[in-house]
Amino acid sequence: MRVVITIGGSIMIKEYDHQKFEEYAHLLSSLKDEHEIFVVVGGGQPARDYIKIARALGCGEAHCDDIGIEVTRLNAKLLIMALGNDAYPLVPENFHQALAYSTTDKIVVMGGTEPAHSTDAVGAILAEYVKADLLVNLTSVDGLYDKDPHQHADAQMFEEVTAAQMMEFLADKEVKAGTYEFFDKTAIQMIQRSRIKTVIVNGYQPENLLKALHEKIGTRIVPED
């Protein structure tokens, strides 16, 4: 199975240590012989910190996005280092490179590509580009909720949601560098038009990736009838 996995930067570097990189490297390596794997890594808090500085210096949103992209690529390099010989040694800067690198039977790890695309959008575009069988979004919560579960104890998680429903959910969300909520609109459009099988799960427990491959967990984005 060809799988695209997006890992939130806040998951990988929450404690600013190497533990999550090692955990995910071990897990991804164990899946390598059974699946063709592409990974997209987010920027997390370091990206937001640098974006804040760039914005304070008067940079526009495109320049702020560019700063964030550089941080995602640094995170991708760290995961490649953790994976060792199981990963392609270079970080793709575009989707053509990602597909070309996959012919080496190595795990392909990348970050952002261009302004106005979150790494969730990059993952969705990549999934469409390589004709992935599954897109797994590893985030900081258990799935998609009707409101922020960190701030609202009564937040309800969706077990299933359509791409159109997610687009409605995102309609009033702010879209600036470093402020994406789960998936941005570009990601949803890719999932919707290509009917990509997608699962959103909590990435703090790496074993949830295994569960997403084989059982029901988190939130599933299902095609409209």
N, C-alpha and C positions, 0 to 999 in steps of 0.2 A: 504494500500500500504506500502511496506517495502522500506524505503528511507535511503540512506547513504548521509550524508552532511559533506563536508569538509569546514572548515572555516579558512582562512588565519590568522596566528597569528598577522600580521600587522593590520588587521581589528579590532581584539579584544582588542589590547592594544596600539593602535596608540597614544592615549592621556594619557596612563599610569593611567587610572582611571577605575571605575567600570561600566560606563554607557553602553558600548556595551554588557558586560556580562549580565546585567539586561535586556536589550532590547531583546537579543537572548533567554534568559531564559523564558521571558514572551511569546515570539512567539512560541518557541519549546513546551512549556507546553500547549499552545492552540491547537497544532497539535497532541498531544500525544494520545488522545482518538480515532482519526481518522486514524492515521498512526503509524507504528512501526518504531521508529527512532533510528539511530546510528549517532553519531557525531564524527568527527576527527578534532582536533584543532592543528593548526600549532604553530611554535615557535616565529615568528616575529622578531623584532629588538633585543630583549633580547637574543634570541638564537644566532643571528649573532654576537652580542657583545661577548658572552662567547666563541663562536667558534674562533673568532679573537684572543682572549687571549690564548686559547689552542694551536692554530696554532703558535703563537709567542713563546710559550713554547717548540715548536718542536714536538708537537703531530702529528701523522699521521691522514689521513682523516677519518679512521674508528673511532679513538678516538674523533675526532671533531664531527662526526655524533652522537656519544654516548652522548656527552655534549648537543647537540641540542635536542636529544630525551628527556633528562631529563627536559629541559625547556618546551617542548610541553606537557609533563605530568603534570607539574605544572599548565599550562594554562587550561588543562582539569580539574584539581581539582578545579580551580576557577569557571569554568562553572558549575561543579557539585554542588558547594556551592550555586551558584546563582539559580540553578534549585530546590534545596531543595529536598523534598520528591518525586518529579517527576523523579529524576535521580537515577540510581544505584550508591551507595556510593563509589565504588572502581573504579579505572582506570584500564581497561584491559591492560595487557602487550603483549597479542597476540590475534589472531583471534578466537581461540578456546574459550578463556575466554569471549571475546565479545559476541559470540553466546550464551554461557551458561548464561551470565548475562541478555540477552534479554528475557529469559523465565520468568522473574519476572514482565513483563509488565512495566518496567521502561525505561526511555531514557538512552542509553548507550553512555558514552563519553570517548574517548581515545585520546592519542597522538601518538607519533611514536612507532615503534616496534623494528627495527634493523638497523644497518648502511647501507648506500647506498640506502635507501628508503626515499623519501620525504613523508610528510604527505599526499600529493596528491596520491602518490603511495599506501600508507596505505589505503586510502579511496577506491581506485579502487580494491585493493586486497580484502578488506573487503566486498565491494559490490559483488564481485564474490563469496566469501566464504559464505555469508549469502543469496545469490541469491536475491539480491535487485532488485526491480522494477525500481528504479531510483537512479542515482548518481548526486548530485548537488554540484558543486564546487563554493564556494563563495570567490571571489578574489577581488583585489583592482582596477580592471578596469571592463568595461562593458561586456567583452568577449575576445575572441582570436583575436588579430590584426596581421597584416602582419609585424608590427614593433612597437616599444614601443610608445604608444600614449602619454606618459608623455613627451617624447622628440621630437616627430614628429607630427606636426599638421595635416599632410596629411595621417596619419595612417588609414588604412581601416580595419574595423571589419568584420569578417566572420560570417554570420548568421548560416551557416551550414558548417561542415568540416568533412571529414572522418578521421578515426584513422590513416590511411596510410599517409594522407596529413599532419597530425600533426607530425607524425614521421619524415617526410621530413623537417618540420619546425624546429624541435629540433636537427636535424642532426649535426649542427655546434655549438650548445650551450655548454657552459662549464658545466661540472657536478662535482661540488665539494660540500662539506658540506656547507649549507647555501646559495647556489647559484642557486637553481632550478628555472626554468622558467615555470610557469603554471603547467604543468604536466611533470614529467620526463618520460623516455622511458619505465620504468617498468609499470607505470600507463597506458600508451597508449597500451602496449601489453595486459594488463588485459582487458581493454575496448574492444580491437580489437577481442581477442579470445572468449570472452564471450558475445560480442554484447550488452554491457551494455548501456542502454539509459542514456546519460550524458548531462548535461547542465552546462555551465560556465556563471555566472552572477556576477554583482557587489554586494559585500557583505556589503558595507558601508551603504546601505539602506536595513535593514532587511526584509522589505516587499517584496523585490525581491525574497526571498525564497518562499513566497506564490505564486508569479507570476510564478515561475519556475515549481511549481506543477500543475498549471492549464492553463497556456497560453504560447505563444511563447515569449521568451525574451532571451537576451544574445546570446551565441553561442551554437548550438546543435551539438554534435558529433554523426554522423549518421553511421550506418553500411555500409560497402561496398556491392555492389550488388553481 
